[in-house]
Amino acid sequence: MQFIDLEFVADQFQQFADTDPVHWDSDEGCIKFGADETPVFYKRYDDHFVIEIEGVEMEVPRI
C-alpha cells in the first residue's frame, strides 16, 4: 500500500473540488487517489470539506 499524503489531498480539494464537476459533483462521496487508488471519502459543507483517508479525518476550509 502506498502512503497518501493527507496534506496533498487537502490541497487538491481546496483547488479543484468546487470547479471539477466530473470528479466532485456531489456533497459527499468517495474518490480514488494515487497509484494504488486509495479511497478518499469526502463531505462538502458550506464553508469546508471533511476528508477521510484510512480512518484519519481532516477538516479543510473551502477557498
Secondary structure as a PSIPRED ss2 file (coil, helix, strand):
# PSIPRED VFORMAT (PSIPRED V4.0)

   1 M C   1.000  0.000  0.000
   2 Q C   1.000  0.000  0.000
   3 F C   1.000  0.000  0.000
   4 I C   1.000  0.000  0.000
   5 D C   1.000  0.000  0.000
   6 L H   0.000  1.000  0.000
   7 E H   0.000  1.000  0.000
   8 F H   0.000  1.000  0.000
   9 V H   0.000  1.000  0.000
  10 A H   0.000  1.000  0.000
  11 D H   0.000  1.000  0.000
  12 Q H   0.000  1.000  0.000
  13 F H   0.000  1.000  0.000
  14 Q H   0.000  1.000  0.000
  15 Q H   0.000  1.000  0.000
  16 F H   0.000  1.000  0.000
  17 A C   1.000  0.000  0.000
  18 D C   1.000  0.000  0.000
  19 T C   1.000  0.000  0.000
  20 D C   1.000  0.000  0.000
  21 P C   1.000  0.000  0.000
  22 V C   1.000  0.000  0.000
  23 H C   1.000  0.000  0.000
  24 W C   1.000  0.000  0.000
  25 D C   1.000  0.000  0.000
  26 S C   1.000  0.000  0.000
  27 D C   1.000  0.000  0.000
  28 E E   0.000  0.000  1.000
  29 G E   0.000  0.000  1.000
  30 C E   0.000  0.000  1.000
  31 I E   0.000  0.000  1.000
  32 K E   0.000  0.000  1.000
  33 F E   0.000  0.000  1.000
  34 G C   1.000  0.000  0.000
  35 A C   1.000  0.000  0.000
  36 D C   1.000  0.000  0.000
  37 E C   1.000  0.000  0.000
  38 T E   0.000  0.000  1.000
  39 P E   0.000  0.000  1.000
  40 V E   0.000  0.000  1.000
  41 F E   0.000  0.000  1.000
  42 Y E   0.000  0.000  1.000
  43 K E   0.000  0.000  1.000
  44 R E   0.000  0.000  1.000
  45 Y C   1.000  0.000  0.000
  46 D C   1.000  0.000  0.000
  47 D C   1.000  0.000  0.000
  48 H E   0.000  0.000  1.000
  49 F E   0.000  0.000  1.000
  50 V E   0.000  0.000  1.000
  51 I E   0.000  0.000  1.000
  52 E E   0.000  0.000  1.000
  53 I E   0.000  0.000  1.000
  54 E C   1.000  0.000  0.000
  55 G C   1.000  0.000  0.000
  56 V E   0.000  0.000  1.000
  57 E E   0.000  0.000  1.000
  58 M E   0.000  0.000  1.000
  59 E E   0.000  0.000  1.000
  60 V E   0.000  0.000  1.000
  61 P E   0.000  0.000  1.000
  62 R C   1.000  0.000  0.000
  63 I C   1.000  0.000  0.000
